[in-house]
Amino acid sequence: MKKYTDLFLDLDDTLYDTYGNAMIALKEIFESFHLEVYAGDFDTFVQHYWRSNTKIWNQYAHGKITRDQLDQQRFMNPLSELSDVPPQEAFCMEVNEAFLNLCVVQKGLIEGAVHLLENLREKGYRMHICSNGVRKNQIIKMTSSGLIGYFDTIITSDDVGIAKPAIAFWQYALQQTGANSKNTLMIGDNYETDILGAQSVGIDGMLFNRWQKDFIPPKPVAFVVNELKEIEHIL
Ligand SMILES: [Mg+2]
């Protein structure tokens, strides 16, 4: 396929196994901070954690909460839900910091990520990360997991001051990379932030349908794949 010259790629849960890596870190902090005092057993805790996590990331993507508020709420919300006596804010921030420090050094990737990046690099695509995250953390994650060398540009919401799916995020990414929207494809696991966001500025989308295999996008998407290994046969 010759149409695309530039690929925008989401990092978390598209290339980097953020969910799997976070589960390892959650298990560790659950034990070291004795979160059973608030949350009972680990399974109950992670169930509440992920429900709350999806909600706060959605709020962040829509500018309803700041990154600092996201950090404050990450553990406060699920632990408060589960406990009669809410935890102290300082304690939650301490847990949050330990959690993030543990997360960023995890090396877990989505199956086929390196193979795919090698293949796309050989084909001559310019590749850019477009991520809703803190630049410093994303760089550490990409370095720990060996992804860093594949990318020409790394754009994070932290750099832009606004998150995907906002139009301003994509305008900034196009400007920084020098890419033309018509020749660019955005690949990501989040239909709303990655795909609808990119489409709003005329960038085609490729949905990596990781979560819900029977998901049918409400609006047409250029490509939908269920596994990374399908992508090299398309591009
Ligand atoms: Mg993602």
Boltz pocket constraint, residues with backbone or C-beta under 6 A from the ligand:
constraints:
  - pocket:
      binder: B
      contacts: [[A, 10], [A, 11], [A, 12], [A, 13], [A, 14], [A, 188], [A, 189], [A, 190]]
      max_distance: 6.0
